[in-house]
Amino acid sequence: VRAAIILSIFFIATLVGIPWQWSAVKFRLPRRKRFPHLYHSWLCRLFGIRLTVIGMPIQNRGALLVSNHTSYFDIIVLSGAARLSFVAKQEVNSWPFFGTLARMQETVFVKREQRSQTGAARDEIRERLRQGDALVLFPEGTSDDGNTVLPFRSALMGAAEAEVGKDDKGHIEHVPVQPVSVSYV
């Protein structure tokens, strides 16, 4: 009964929140970055997930967060900890309900099976980083139990080479890359 109540609250709140977020994305309103963070923080509390963040997530500038991927709760946990968007496989875009949620969080979708598309995806990620977005990339390309590190699919890591400007001394600044590890206890 408790699970049914929690899932009902989740679906109702989500269905109410989708038009609110859609309008923010459509009209590029500032709340489009803040709302998913608040929504996922609330989901963590609803689902009984207690977040402990060690370190400071990079915020308010373009950053590439490179994380392990152990479950679908990673999306809720990472977004509950910071304002960010994700890089996901193209198939997620067509998933009922969750594809809509991914689009509402301005996810970058990547066609992994077409190597010719990797460059275009890398360039889209670079542009989003230049615009100041924090993006989460799961470089292992799949979820795992988290006990080992799988080989990285490094093609999209090239987005980290993006130049985002110059500092006070005229030195070129690149996108910061922040390693992230999600662990469930």
C-alpha positions as CSV (number, residue, x, y, z in Angstrom):
1,V,0.0,0.0,0.0
2,R,2.8,2.4,0.9
3,A,4.6,1.7,-2.4
4,A,1.3,2.4,-4.3
5,I,0.8,5.7,-2.5
6,I,4.4,6.8,-3.2
7,L,4.1,5.8,-6.9
8,S,0.8,7.7,-7.2
9,I,2.3,10.8,-5.6
10,F,5.3,10.5,-8.0
11,F,3.1,10.2,-11.1
12,I,0.7,13.0,-10.1
13,A,3.4,15.4,-9.2
14,T,5.4,14.6,-12.3
15,L,2.4,15.0,-14.6
16,V,1.7,18.4,-13.0
17,G,5.4,19.4,-13.3
18,I,5.9,18.5,-17.0
19,P,3.9,21.5,-18.4
20,W,5.7,23.8,-16.0
21,Q,9.1,22.5,-17.1
22,W,8.1,22.3,-20.7
23,S,7.2,26.0,-20.8
24,A,10.6,26.8,-19.1
25,V,12.5,24.8,-21.7
26,K,10.4,26.2,-24.6
27,F,11.0,29.8,-23.6
28,R,14.5,29.3,-22.2
29,L,13.5,30.6,-18.8
30,P,16.1,30.4,-16.0
31,R,14.0,28.0,-14.0
32,R,14.6,25.3,-16.6
33,K,17.9,24.5,-14.8
34,R,16.6,25.0,-11.2
35,F,13.3,23.1,-11.4
36,P,14.8,19.6,-12.3
37,H,17.2,19.9,-9.4
38,L,14.4,20.8,-7.0
39,Y,12.2,18.1,-8.4
40,H,14.9,15.4,-8.1
41,S,15.7,16.6,-4.5
42,W,12.1,16.2,-3.7
43,L,12.0,12.7,-5.3
44,C,14.9,11.6,-3.2
45,R,13.0,12.5,-0.1
46,L,9.8,10.9,-1.4
47,F,11.6,7.6,-2.2
48,G,13.6,7.7,1.1
49,I,17.0,8.3,-0.5
50,R,19.3,10.2,1.8
51,L,22.0,12.1,-0.1
52,T,25.5,12.6,1.2
53,V,27.6,14.7,-1.1
54,I,31.3,14.7,-0.4
55,G,33.0,17.6,-2.2
56,M,31.4,20.4,-4.2
57,P,29.8,19.9,-7.6
58,I,30.9,22.4,-10.1
59,Q,28.0,24.8,-10.7
60,N,27.2,28.1,-12.6
61,R,29.6,27.3,-15.4
62,G,30.2,24.7,-18.1
63,A,31.5,21.5,-16.6
64,L,31.7,17.8,-17.7
65,L,30.9,15.5,-14.8
66,V,32.2,12.0,-15.5
67,S,30.4,9.4,-13.4
68,N,29.9,5.7,-12.9
69,H,26.4,4.4,-13.7
70,T,25.0,1.7,-11.4
71,S,21.2,2.2,-11.6
72,Y,18.4,4.4,-12.9
73,F,18.4,6.0,-9.5
74,D,21.7,7.7,-10.5
75,I,19.7,10.2,-12.5
76,I,17.6,11.2,-9.4
77,V,20.6,11.2,-7.1
78,L,22.9,13.2,-9.3
79,S,20.3,15.7,-10.3
80,G,19.2,16.0,-6.7
81,A,22.7,16.9,-5.8
82,A,23.3,19.6,-8.4
83,R,21.8,21.5,-11.3
84,L,22.8,19.5,-14.4
85,S,21.7,17.7,-17.5
86,F,22.7,14.3,-18.9
87,V,24.2,12.7,-21.9
88,A,22.2,9.6,-22.8
89,K,21.8,7.0,-25.6
90,Q,19.3,8.0,-28.3
91,E,17.0,5.2,-27.3
92,V,16.1,7.0,-24.1
93,N,14.5,9.7,-26.2
94,S,11.8,7.3,-27.5
95,W,11.0,5.7,-24.1
96,P,7.4,6.4,-23.0
97,F,7.2,8.8,-20.0
98,F,10.9,8.7,-19.1
99,G,12.0,10.0,-22.6
100,T,9.7,13.0,-21.9
101,L,11.4,13.6,-18.5
102,A,14.8,13.3,-20.2
103,R,13.9,15.9,-22.8
104,M,12.5,18.2,-20.0
105,Q,16.0,18.1,-18.4
106,E,17.6,19.1,-21.7
107,T,19.4,15.7,-22.1
108,V,21.9,15.4,-25.0
109,F,21.0,12.3,-26.9
110,V,23.7,10.3,-28.6
111,K,23.5,7.7,-31.4
112,R,26.1,5.3,-30.1
113,E,25.7,2.7,-32.8
114,Q,26.6,5.1,-35.6
115,R,30.2,6.1,-35.2
116,S,29.7,8.8,-37.8
117,Q,27.3,10.5,-35.3
118,T,29.9,10.6,-32.5
119,G,31.6,13.8,-33.8
120,A,28.2,15.6,-34.1
121,A,27.3,14.5,-30.5
122,R,30.7,15.6,-29.2
123,D,30.2,19.0,-30.9
124,E,26.7,19.4,-29.4
125,I,28.1,18.5,-25.9
126,R,30.9,21.1,-26.5
127,E,28.4,23.8,-27.4
128,R,26.3,23.1,-24.3
129,L,29.4,23.2,-22.1
130,R,30.4,26.6,-23.7
131,Q,26.9,27.8,-22.9
132,G,27.6,27.1,-19.2
133,D,25.7,23.8,-18.8
134,A,26.9,21.1,-16.4
135,L,26.6,17.8,-18.2
136,V,26.9,14.3,-16.7
137,L,28.6,11.7,-19.0
138,F,28.6,8.0,-18.1
139,P,31.8,7.1,-20.1
140,E,31.5,3.4,-19.5
141,G,28.5,3.5,-21.8
142,T,26.3,1.2,-19.7
143,S,25.3,0.5,-16.1
144,D,27.4,-1.8,-13.9
145,D,27.3,-3.0,-10.3
146,G,30.0,-0.4,-9.4
147,N,32.5,-2.8,-8.1
148,T,34.8,-2.4,-11.1
149,V,35.4,0.3,-13.7
150,L,34.5,-0.8,-17.2
151,P,36.5,0.5,-20.2
152,F,35.6,4.1,-21.2
153,R,34.1,4.8,-24.5
154,S,36.3,7.8,-24.9
155,A,34.9,9.4,-28.1
156,L,32.7,11.8,-26.2
157,M,35.4,12.7,-23.7
158,G,36.8,14.9,-26.6
159,A,34.1,17.4,-25.6
160,A,36.3,18.3,-22.6
161,E,38.8,19.9,-25.0
162,A,36.4,22.8,-25.6
163,E,37.8,26.2,-25.0
164,V,35.4,28.3,-22.9
165,G,37.2,31.5,-22.9
166,K,40.3,33.2,-21.5
167,D,41.2,34.1,-18.0
168,D,42.5,37.4,-16.7
169,K,46.0,36.8,-18.0
170,G,44.8,35.8,-21.5
171,H,45.4,32.1,-21.0
172,I,42.9,29.8,-22.7
173,E,40.5,28.1,-20.3
174,H,39.1,24.6,-21.0
175,V,36.0,22.9,-19.7
176,P,36.6,21.5,-16.2
177,V,36.1,17.8,-15.9
178,Q,34.9,16.6,-12.5
179,P,35.0,12.9,-11.6
180,V,32.0,11.7,-9.7
181,S,31.3,8.4,-8.0
182,V,27.9,7.3,-6.9
183,S,27.7,4.7,-4.2
184,Y,24.6,3.2,-2.6
185,V,24.8,2.0,1.0
